[in-house]
Amino acid sequence: MADSDRTAALDPAAFRKALGQFPTGVAVVTAAHDGRAIGMTANSFSSVSLDPPLVLWSVAKSSPSHDAFVASDAFAVHFLGADHRDLALRFGRPGDKFAGLAHAPGETGAPLIEGLAPIFECRAWARYPGGDHTILVGEVMRMVERNHEPLLFHSGQLRRIDALRRAPPLADNSFARNYLAYLLARASFIVSNEFHARLSEWNLTVPEWRVLACLMDVEGLSVGELAAMALMKQPRLTKVLDRMERDGLLQRRATAGDRRRVTLHLTAKGRARAAPVLIAAKAHETDLLAQFTDAERATIKHALDLLIGRARRG
């Protein structure tokens, strides 16, 4: 078989899936173009050379930011940590990615996002065609160094390293095996982390999913009520609500009796976004609980509901 035939026979979906088996780090790449900050999430970063210090990444020609990145004289690569899933999703979708995000120009002029590291500030060194991507090589002019737990991309999902680790087996009479708080924390981590890794399929972050799920159940919550229900502090929730309102997923409404009191309501777009995720969440729950009998499933939920009710009364 000729090489051209072998290339033509390669299934793009299968090729993409095979590439996904190679775990990579996740970065946000930023640059300045025509007086505005641009940025995008990338997992194509790679080192090239130590002398001179060169790195590369590639940008899809279909990306709205492609031409701006190619034309820029500099770029900055921010490595994301395990707790930066929301930032990875923010820079991976359309919209004003820098809204409400502290950043300032670095030595090369490329914007640096506050609080992130490691960061490589790079001067554009070379640009190469790469099929449906353009390969951008940069010379590292300045580096901000910090050790951290990285965010990974594997099989089409954002993952943490600790999610791939297995806890050691514990004796039946061990403290952790019998301590309620530990058992609840471990169970919550296992249940939620597995499903949260899939939220990028619906272009949602974890806080956005919590807001949608809560408002699908209870319409017209105040910000304080939603913060308690969604397990978020109000300052962080307010930023999430601002972004979701800009995206047309929810509305804030002043109440007739007290104009200072604002309630939150899902839009038709918000309900449409949440509907398939709720179905997937229930299917995920069904898979998790398949090992239990109907009576055991009812007992688990009843016991947890009693615990939550006790805390609410307290």
C-alpha positions as CSV (number, residue, x, y, z in Angstrom):
1,M,0.0,0.0,0.0
2,A,1.3,3.4,-0.9
3,D,1.9,6.0,1.8
4,S,-0.8,8.3,0.3
5,D,-3.3,5.4,0.5
6,R,-2.4,4.8,4.1
7,T,-2.9,8.4,5.0
8,A,-6.3,8.6,3.2
9,A,-7.5,5.5,5.0
10,L,-6.9,7.0,8.5
11,D,-10.1,7.7,10.3
12,P,-10.0,11.2,11.8
13,A,-12.2,10.3,14.8
14,A,-10.1,7.2,15.6
15,F,-6.9,9.2,15.2
16,R,-8.1,11.9,17.6
17,K,-9.2,9.3,20.1
18,A,-5.8,7.6,19.9
19,L,-4.0,10.9,20.4
20,G,-6.2,11.4,23.5
21,Q,-4.6,8.5,25.2
22,F,-1.4,10.5,25.6
23,P,-1.9,12.7,28.7
24,T,-0.6,16.3,28.3
25,G,-0.4,19.3,30.5
26,V,-2.8,22.2,30.0
27,A,-1.7,25.8,29.4
28,V,-3.3,29.2,28.7
29,V,-1.4,31.1,26.1
30,T,-1.8,34.9,25.9
31,A,-0.6,37.6,23.6
32,A,-1.3,41.3,22.7
33,H,-2.6,42.2,19.3
34,D,-3.9,45.6,18.1
35,G,-4.0,46.9,21.6
36,R,-6.1,44.1,23.0
37,A,-5.4,41.0,25.1
38,I,-6.0,37.6,23.4
39,G,-5.8,34.1,25.0
40,M,-6.7,30.5,24.5
41,T,-6.3,27.1,26.2
42,A,-3.8,24.8,24.7
43,N,-2.4,21.3,25.3
44,S,0.0,21.3,22.4
45,F,2.9,22.9,24.4
46,S,6.3,21.3,24.0
47,S,9.9,22.1,24.7
48,V,12.3,22.4,21.7
49,S,15.7,23.5,22.7
50,L,17.8,24.4,25.8
51,D,20.3,26.6,23.9
52,P,18.7,28.8,22.8
53,P,15.7,28.2,25.2
54,L,12.9,27.4,22.7
55,V,9.4,26.2,23.2
56,L,6.5,25.6,20.9
57,W,2.7,25.3,20.7
58,S,0.2,25.1,17.9
59,V,-2.9,27.1,17.1
60,A,-5.8,25.8,14.9
61,K,-6.3,27.7,11.7
62,S,-10.1,27.5,12.5
63,S,-9.6,29.4,15.8
64,P,-10.9,33.0,15.8
65,S,-7.6,34.0,17.5
66,H,-5.4,32.2,14.9
67,D,-4.4,35.2,12.8
68,A,-3.8,37.5,15.9
69,F,-1.5,34.9,17.5
70,V,0.4,34.4,14.3
71,A,0.9,38.1,13.8
72,S,2.0,38.8,17.4
73,D,5.6,39.3,18.2
74,A,5.4,37.7,21.6
75,F,3.3,35.3,23.7
76,A,3.2,34.0,27.3
77,V,2.5,30.4,28.3
78,H,0.9,29.8,31.6
79,F,0.9,26.3,33.0
80,L,-2.3,25.5,34.8
81,G,-2.5,23.7,38.1
82,A,-5.0,21.1,39.2
83,D,-7.4,23.8,40.7
84,H,-7.5,25.8,37.4
85,R,-10.2,23.7,35.6
86,D,-12.5,26.8,35.4
87,L,-9.7,28.9,33.9
88,A,-9.0,26.2,31.3
89,L,-12.7,26.1,30.3
90,R,-13.0,29.9,30.2
91,F,-10.1,30.3,27.8
92,G,-11.3,27.4,25.7
93,R,-14.6,29.0,24.7
94,P,-15.7,32.2,22.9
95,G,-16.3,35.5,24.8
96,D,-14.3,38.1,26.7
97,K,-11.9,35.7,28.4
98,F,-10.2,38.5,30.5
99,A,-13.3,40.0,32.0
100,G,-12.9,40.3,35.7
101,L,-9.5,38.6,35.6
102,A,-6.5,40.4,37.0
103,H,-3.7,40.6,34.4
104,A,-1.0,43.0,33.3
105,P,1.6,43.2,30.4
106,G,4.8,41.3,31.0
107,E,8.3,42.2,29.8
108,T,7.5,41.1,26.3
109,G,4.1,42.9,26.2
110,A,2.1,39.7,26.4
111,P,-0.5,39.8,29.2
112,L,0.4,37.8,32.3
113,I,-2.5,36.4,34.4
114,E,-2.1,37.2,38.1
115,G,-1.5,34.3,40.4
116,L,-0.4,31.7,37.8
117,A,2.9,30.0,37.4
118,P,5.0,28.6,35.9
119,I,5.0,31.2,33.1
120,F,7.2,31.4,30.1
121,E,7.4,34.9,28.5
122,C,8.4,34.3,24.9
123,R,9.5,36.3,21.8
124,A,8.2,34.9,18.5
125,W,11.1,33.0,17.0
126,A,9.6,31.1,14.1
127,R,6.2,30.1,12.5
128,Y,5.7,26.9,10.6
129,P,2.7,25.5,8.7
130,G,1.4,22.3,10.3
131,G,-1.6,21.0,8.4
132,D,-4.8,22.5,9.9
133,H,-2.6,24.2,12.6
134,T,0.2,26.8,12.7
135,I,3.2,25.9,14.8
136,L,4.5,28.8,16.8
137,V,8.0,28.6,18.3
138,G,9.1,31.1,20.9
139,E,12.3,32.0,22.6
140,V,11.9,32.2,26.4
141,M,13.0,35.6,27.5
142,R,11.8,35.4,31.1
143,M,10.5,32.6,33.3
144,V,8.4,32.6,36.5
145,E,9.0,29.3,38.3
146,R,6.8,27.4,40.7
147,N,6.2,23.8,41.5
148,H,2.6,22.7,41.5
149,E,0.2,19.8,40.9
150,P,-0.6,20.1,37.2
151,L,-3.9,20.0,35.4
152,L,-3.9,17.2,32.8
153,F,-5.8,16.6,29.5
154,H,-6.5,12.9,28.8
155,S,-9.2,11.1,26.7
156,G,-10.9,14.4,25.9
157,Q,-11.3,15.4,29.6
158,L,-9.5,17.6,32.1
159,R,-8.1,15.6,34.9
160,R,-6.1,15.8,38.1
161,I,-3.2,13.5,38.9
162,D,-4.7,12.7,42.4
163,A,-7.9,11.5,40.6
164,L,-5.8,8.8,39.0
165,R,-4.2,7.7,42.2
166,R,-5.7,4.9,44.3
167,A,-5.9,5.1,48.1
168,P,-4.2,2.2,49.9
169,P,-6.5,-0.5,51.3
170,L,-7.5,0.0,54.9
171,A,-8.2,-2.5,57.7
172,D,-11.9,-3.0,58.6
173,N,-11.2,-1.6,62.1
174,S,-9.1,1.4,60.9
175,F,-10.1,5.0,62.0
176,A,-10.6,6.3,58.4
177,R,-12.6,3.2,57.4
178,N,-15.1,3.9,60.1
179,Y,-15.0,7.7,60.5
180,L,-18.1,9.3,59.0
181,A,-16.5,12.6,58.0
182,Y,-13.8,10.8,56.1
183,L,-16.2,8.4,54.4
184,L,-18.5,11.2,53.3
185,A,-15.6,13.3,51.9
186,R,-14.1,10.3,50.0
187,A,-17.5,9.3,48.6
188,S,-18.3,12.9,47.6
189,F,-14.9,13.3,45.9
190,I,-15.3,10.0,43.9
191,V,-18.9,10.7,42.9
192,S,-18.6,14.4,42.0
193,N,-15.1,14.3,40.5
194,E,-15.9,11.6,38.0
195,F,-18.9,13.5,36.6
196,H,-17.3,17.0,36.8
197,A,-14.6,15.7,34.5
198,R,-17.3,15.4,31.8
199,L,-18.8,19.0,32.1
200,S,-16.6,20.3,29.3
201,E,-18.8,18.2,27.0
202,W,-21.5,20.8,27.6
203,N,-19.2,23.8,27.8
204,L,-19.8,24.2,31.5
205,T,-17.6,24.8,34.6
206,V,-18.4,23.2,37.9
207,P,-19.7,26.4,39.5
208,E,-21.9,27.0,36.4
209,W,-23.3,23.4,36.6
210,R,-24.1,23.9,40.3
211,V,-26.0,27.1,39.6
212,L,-28.0,25.6,36.7
213,A,-28.9,22.5,38.8
214,C,-30.0,24.5,41.7
215,L,-32.1,27.0,39.7
216,M,-33.7,24.1,37.7
217,D,-35.1,22.9,41.1
218,V,-35.9,26.2,42.8
219,E,-36.8,29.3,40.7
220,G,-36.3,32.8,42.1
221,L,-33.6,32.2,44.7
222,S,-31.7,35.2,46.2
223,V,-27.9,35.3,45.8
224,G,-27.5,34.3,49.4
225,E,-29.9,31.4,49.2
226,L,-28.2,30.2,46.0
227,A,-24.7,30.5,47.6
228,A,-25.8,28.2,50.5
229,M,-27.5,25.7,48.1
230,A,-24.6,25.6,45.6
231,L,-21.9,25.4,48.3
232,M,-20.2,28.6,47.2
233,K,-19.1,31.8,48.9
234,Q,-21.0,34.9,47.7
235,P,-18.0,36.8,46.2
236,R,-17.1,33.9,44.0
237,L,-20.7,33.2,43.1
238,T,-21.3,36.8,42.0
239,K,-18.5,36.5,39.4
240,V,-20.0,33.2,38.2
241,L,-23.5,34.8,37.9
242,D,-22.1,37.8,36.1
243,R,-20.5,35.5,33.5
244,M,-23.7,33.4,33.1
245,E,-25.8,36.5,32.7
246,R,-23.6,37.8,30.0
247,D,-23.9,34.4,28.3
248,G,-27.7,34.6,28.5
249,L,-28.1,31.6,30.8
250,L,-29.9,33.5,33.6
251,Q,-31.5,36.8,34.6
252,R,-31.4,38.9,37.8
253,R,-34.8,40.4,38.6
254,A,-35.6,43.0,41.3
255,T,-38.6,42.0,43.4
256,A,-41.8,44.1,43.3
257,G,-41.9,44.7,47.0
258,D,-38.3,45.4,47.6
259,R,-36.3,46.7,44.6
260,R,-33.0,46.0,46.5
261,R,-33.8,42.3,46.7
262,V,-32.7,40.5,43.5
263,T,-33.8,37.0,42.6
264,L,-32.3,34.7,40.0
265,H,-34.1,33.0,37.1
266,L,-33.0,30.7,34.4
267,T,-33.6,31.8,30.8
268,A,-34.8,29.4,28.1
269,K,-31.2,29.1,27.0
270,G,-30.1,28.2,30.5
271,R,-32.8,25.5,30.8
272,A,-31.8,24.1,27.4
273,R,-28.2,24.0,28.5
274,A,-29.0,22.3,31.8
275,A,-31.5,19.7,30.5
276,P,-29.0,17.2,28.9
277,V,-26.6,17.6,31.8
278,L,-29.3,16.6,34.3
279,I,-30.1,13.5,32.2
280,A,-26.4,12.6,32.1
281,A,-26.1,13.2,35.9
282,K,-29.0,10.8,36.6
283,A,-27.5,8.2,34.3
284,H,-24.2,8.6,36.1
285,E,-25.9,8.1,39.4
286,T,-27.7,5.0,38.2
287,D,-24.4,3.5,37.1
288,L,-22.8,4.3,40.5
289,L,-25.7,2.8,42.5
290,A,-26.2,-0.3,40.3
291,Q,-24.3,-2.4,42.8
292,F,-26.9,-1.7,45.5
293,T,-30.4,-3.1,46.0
294,D,-33.4,-0.7,45.8
295,A,-33.7,-0.8,49.6
296,E,-30.0,0.0,50.0
297,R,-30.2,2.9,47.6
298,A,-33.2,4.3,49.4
299,T,-31.4,3.9,52.8
300,I,-28.3,5.7,51.5
301,K,-30.3,8.7,50.3
302,H,-32.5,8.8,53.3
303,A,-29.6,8.8,55.7
304,L,-27.8,11.6,53.9
305,D,-31.0,13.6,53.7
306,L,-31.4,13.2,57.5
307,L,-27.8,14.5,58.0
308,I,-28.4,17.5,55.8
309,G,-31.7,18.2,57.5
310,R,-30.0,18.1,60.9
311,A,-27.3,20.6,59.8
312,R,-30.0,22.9,58.3
313,R,-31.9,22.9,61.6
314,G,-28.7,23.7,63.5
